[in-house]
């Protein structure tokens, strides 16, 4: 007989899974995270957004003069800022761990799990001992971690305390006066914006010619131009070597022509992407199949290639986002509870948001992807500066806009891309329209848009699309009958 009916490995979204069901089953939770509770709470989206609020308010103060408001130069109390962030998240992690440890329904193992066969894992516990755990069903929710690139000199012990990833940069004791960032994706861009806002002199070294190269080209161009006003961008350069120098790091880079460059900074942040934690799982012993980029292969029900092993979150998803992991956790929980009535993931559009100043948010296809696929589309762009609330904000920025892509025959929205204040909020009605198959004209004309709210920038973008007017629909307003 197995030790447990269900074993969940990973306490991010996996922790939410065990907390809501399985009252009649023997359940174990294994986690090696420090603090307890996954990346989002402790090292990712929540602390970074709490820090981005600080950078945003600093930027707002610096721009207040355009509204006729005079202020002094803003200063940042880093110890207070850091305490505000981790003084909130750390107690949540501690409380969650204590709750699981005290639970009569869930057995908690603190350590790293590795399959030794399809029904058994060895757990290397924090106290130095090991435990062997067997189960009829496993859920792998081990997430991902930052990639540490292979760069000459990174293993020099003299660089200790000067080289960081997103896992530890937000907890530094003292803000570096100068910070170099390697990378140009979402994490690198957010961190560059945050630390520049906190007062650091930031240099970004990126091997491509712009930031966010996977985003729609209009978004990538806008964020690259915006960030270039506050940080030093070294584009089309590859970092090849680092070495300690005085109280900091010396970086050696080169461009495509072989020209070499040298930079210095007090600290270096490596932000070149994340990798799923499958290399720590003993996947061969379990018989688990991997994709080419190291993710667990799952079917529509979140079941891996081994029928009794399920997976969720960054360890299997090509979209490493918390809201994706949460949905997959709900699917896995249902399928474990009701194995004869399995539910599947669907193809609902997956949004993403970048909490820089300005924000960026997007959902659906990019314009370049539609071009490459040959699918017909129409595009429309509405700038913030051309709606009434944009006037109220004194927004005259060329880089603040809503860009919509739609099917020219049906009016179906194929993609939405926003750069500007409150972009993440403004994206939501576009997500709803795409999810529930609401065409652009009906969305624009079938409801009120409070005037002069900022959401009119979305309404006007919808109205600019060159699409057919749909047939009239029955009234949704029965009180007018």
N, C-alpha and C positions, 0 to 999 in steps of 0.2 A: 504493500500500500504506500502511495506517495505521501510525503510529508504534508503537502498542501494541495488544495484543489486549483488554486490560482496563485502564481507568483508574478508580481509586477516589478520590473527592473527599471528604476528611474523615478524620481519623485517630483518632476516638474508637472506636466499635465497628467502623468501617471498617478500622482498623488490624488488628483481630483477624481480619477477613475475609481480608486479603491474606497474613496470616502462616501460614495453614494449608494452602493448596492452590495450584493452578495451576502446577505445576512446569514444564510445557512451554509456558507462555504468557508473552508479554511484558507485564509488569504495571507500572503507574505508580501512585504514591500522591501526591496533592496535598493539602497542609494549610497553613492560615494561622493555626493556633492558637499562642498563646504563653501558657504553655509548650505543647509538643507533646503531643498525646494526648487531646484532648477535654475536655468539661466535667466529666464525673464525676470523673476523677482529679484535675484541677487546680483547678476552681472550683465544684464541686458536691457530689455526695453523699459522696465520701470525706473531703475536708477538713472539711466541715460535721459529719459524724458523729464525726470525731476531736475536734472542738471540743465537740460535744454531750456527749461523755463527761466532759469537764471540768465542764460545767455540772451534769451529773447527780451527779457526786461531791461537788460543792459543796453541792447540795441534800441529798444523803444525810447529809453531816456536820451540816448545820443541823438535821436531823430526828433526829439520833442520841439526843437526850435522851429521846425516847419509849421507847427501848429500855433506858434506864438507863445510857447512856454519856455521859460529860461530855467535851466537847472545847472547844477555843478557837475563836474566829471564824476561818473559813477565809480565806486570802488567795490571790490568783492572780498568778503571775509571768508576765505576758503575753509578754515576749520568749522565755521558755522554752517556753511553750505553743505559740507560733507556730513556733518552731524544731522542736519535736516533730512538728508537722503537716507543714510544708513541707520539713523536713529529710528526711522520708521520701518525700513525693510528687514533689518536684522531681528528685531523682536518678533516680526511675523514668522520668519524662518524658524526661530527658536521655539515659538509657540506651536507651530505645525509639527516640528520634530517631537516635542514633548507630548503632544496629543497622540501621535502615532505610537510612541514608545509606551504610553499608558493604556493604549486601546486593548480591549479584550477580544476584538474582532479581527485585528490586523497584527501580525508579528513583524516587527521592524528589524532589519539587519543593516547596520551601518558599515559599508565596505564595498569593494568592487567585485562584481559577479562575472564569471566566465563559464560558458557551457563546457562541460566535459563529455556530455552525450545529449541527445535530443530531449531527455527528461531530467537532466541533472545540471546544476551549476555549483561551482566552487566559489565561495565568497571569502575574499581576503579582508578580514575585518580590521577596523581601525585599531583595535587593541593588540594587533599582531598575530592573533589566532586565525584559524580558518574554519569555515562551516561548509557542510555539504547539504544542499537543499534539492529535494526532488519535487516534481509537480506534474499534474495531468495537463495543465495549461500554463503558458507563459505569455506575458505581454512585455515586449521590449520597448522602452520609452527612454532610452539613454541619451537622446539629444545629440548635440554637436559641440565642437570646441574650436577655438581660433586656430587657423593654420599658422604654423611657424615655418617660414620659408628657409630653404637651404642657402644661407648666405655666409660667406667666409667671415670668421671672427665672432659670430654670434655666441659661440660656446665659450668665449673668453670669460673666466670667472671675475675678472675686474669690471665687467659690465653689469654685475649684479646690482639691482636697484636702479638701473638706468634704461633697461629695455623692458617694454610692457606689451601686453595684448589688451583687448577690451575686457578681459577677465579681471584685470587688476589696476588698470590706469585710473579708474574712477575713485580708487581708495588711496591714492598717493598721500603721504603725510604733508608734503609741501608742493605747491604748484611749481612746475619748472618755468623758468623765465622764457626758455626757448624749447620748443617741442617739434621734432621731425616726425612725420607720419608716412609710412610706406603703405600705399594702396589708394584706390580711388572709387571704391564701391560705397554702399550705403553706410557701413560702419565707419569707414575712413572719413566720409563726408560729414556725417553727424559729429564725430569726435573733433574734426578740424573746426567746425562751427562752434561747438561747445567751448573748447579750450581757447579759441580766439576770443570768444565772448567773455571768458573769465579773465582775460588779460595776458595770455601767453602769446609770444611771437611764434606762429606756426608756419612750418614749411611742409608741403605735401609733395612727395616724390611718387609719380604715377607713370607707369610704362606706356599707357595709351595717350592719345591726344586730348582727352577730356575726361571728366568725371562721369560716373554713372552710365557707362557705355551700354548697359542692358536696358536702360530706360528709353522712353520715346526721345527722339533726337532733340525735340524742342525743349523737353525737360532737362536733358543732359546739358545742352548749350546754356540754358538759363542759369542752372545751378553752378555751372563752371564759371560763368561770368560774374555771378553774385559773390561766390566765395573768393574769387580772385581779388575782390575789393578789400578783403580783410585778412587773407593769408597769402603766403608766397607759394604759387603753384609751379612746380617743376615737372612739366608734362613731357611725354615721349622720352622718359629716362628710366633706366633700370638700376636699382640698387644692387651692387655686387659685393661690397665688403664693408665691414664696420670695425672700428677699433676704439678702445678707450683713449681719451685725450683730456688731460687735466681733470676737470669735474664733470665732463660730459662724454659725448660720443662723436666721433668723426665718421662721416658717411662718404663712401666713394660710389659714384654712379657714372653711367655712360649712356649716350644716346645711340640711335640707330646708325650713326655715322662713325661711331667709335670714339667720339670726343668725350673726354673724361671730366667729371665735375666733383668737387669736394664741398661738403657741408658740415657744419658743426651744430650741435644742440645739446642741451642738458639731458634730454631724454628722447628716446625713440619709441614710437608706438607702431607695432606690426599689425596692420589691418588689411590683409590681403584675402580674406575670405574665411569660411568655416568648413570643417570637415565632419561628417557623421562619425559617431563613436562606435563604429562597427569593428574597428581593428582591435578593440579591447574585449570583444564578446566571445571569442572562440567560435566563430561562425562555422568553421570547417567541422568541428566536433559535433555541432548541432545539425549540420547539413543545410545551412541557410544559404540561399542564393543572393548574390549582390549585383547591383547595376555596375556599369563601367566606372562610375564615379564613387563607388563604395557605399551606396545606400542599400538598405534591405529591400528586396523585391517583395511587393505585396499585391494582392488582388483587390478587386473592388470592395471587398468586405474587410480589408485591412489584415487579411491572413497572409502570412509569409509562405514560402515554398514548403515549409513543414507545417502540416495542417493544425497542430495544436499550439503553434507559436504565432502570436499576433504582434503587430508593431504599430506605432503611432509617433507623429512628430518629426523632428529634424532627422531622426535616424532612418526614415524611409521617404520623407516628402521632398520633392524637388523645390517646394516653396517653404523654406524654413521660417515660418511665421507662427506666432503664438496662437492666433485665431484659427489657423489651419490645424495645429496640434490639438486644440480644444475640441474642434469638430470631430477629428479622428478619434479622440478619447470617448466621445459620446457614442460613436459608431461601435467601437470595440466593446464598450460596456454593454450596449444593447445586445450585441451578438454573443457575448459570453452569457448574458442572462437568458437569452431566448435563442438558442442555437438552431431551432427549427424554423425560425422566422428572421433570417438574416436580413440586415439592411446594408445598403452599399453607399459608398461615397458618390458624389455626383459631379457634374461639370460646371457648377455655379462659378461665376467669375470671382477671382481671388484678388482683393485690393491690397495695396501696400501704401505706407505713408512714411515720409521722411521729415523729422521734426527739427529741421534747420531753420534759419532765418534768412529767407522766407521758407515756409513749409513747402513740401511737394507731396503729391499723392496721385496714384494712378490705379487704373483697373482695366483689364481687357487688353486688346491688341495695341501694339505700337504702330506708328505709321510705316516705319521701315519693314516691319513684319508683314503688313498687308501688301506692301509693294512687292516684297520678295515672293509672296504666295500667289500674286496675281489676282487677288480678290478685289472686285470693284469697291470703291468707297468714296465718300465725300468727307471733307474736313471743314471745320469752322473754328475760329479763334476769337474769343472775347477778352479784352483787357480789363483789368480792374479799374483802370483810370477812366474808363468810359461809362461807368455806371455811377449812380448818385452816391452810393456809400463809399465808392472809391474817392469821390470828391471829399467826403467827410473825413476820410483818412489822409487826405492830401497825398494820395498814391499816384505818382506819375511815372512809375517804373515800367520800362519796356518788358521786363522779365516776369511780370505778374499777370497770369492769364489762365483761362479755361480753354482747353483744346478738346474738341469732340470729334470722333470718327464714327461714321454711320453708313449703313447699307443704303445706296441710292435708290433701290427699288422698294424696300419695305420701311425704311426709316429706323430700323433696329440699330441701337447704339452698339458699336463694335469696340470702342475704347474711349476712356476718359482720362485726361492728363491735366493736372492743375499745379501751378506754381504760384504761391502768394500766401498772404495771411489766411489762416484757418482753412488751408487746403484740405486737410483731413476731414473736417466737418462738411465742407462743400462737396466732397466726393460722394457722400452717402446717398443722396437722391439718384446719382448716376448708377451706383451699385444696385440700388433697388430697381431701377428701370431695367437694367440688364438682367437681373436675377428673375424678375417677374414678367419679362417680355413686354415691356411698355415702350411703344415707339416714341421717337423724339418729339413729334408734333403733339401727340396726345399728352405727353408728359409736360410740355410747355404750356399748352392751352387748356388742358383739362383740370387745372387746379389754380388756386390763388398763389401768388408769390408776394409775401408782404413787402410793401414799398416803404422806404427805400433800403431794404435789407441787402446785405452783401450777396445773398443767394441769387439776386437778380443777374449776377454775372453768369451763373449757370443757365438761367432762363434765356438770356440773350444769346448765349452760345447755341442753345437748342434751336432758337428761331432763325439763326443764321445758316443752319444746315440746308442744303439744297435737296430736299426730299419731298415726296408726294404727300398731300394732305389725306389722312385716312378717312374712311367712311364714318359718318356720324354714329355715335354710340348712344344707347339709352341713358337717360339722365340718372346721375348718381345722387341727386338732391331731391329726395321724396317730399321734403317739406315745402317744395315749390310747386308741387302738383295741386 
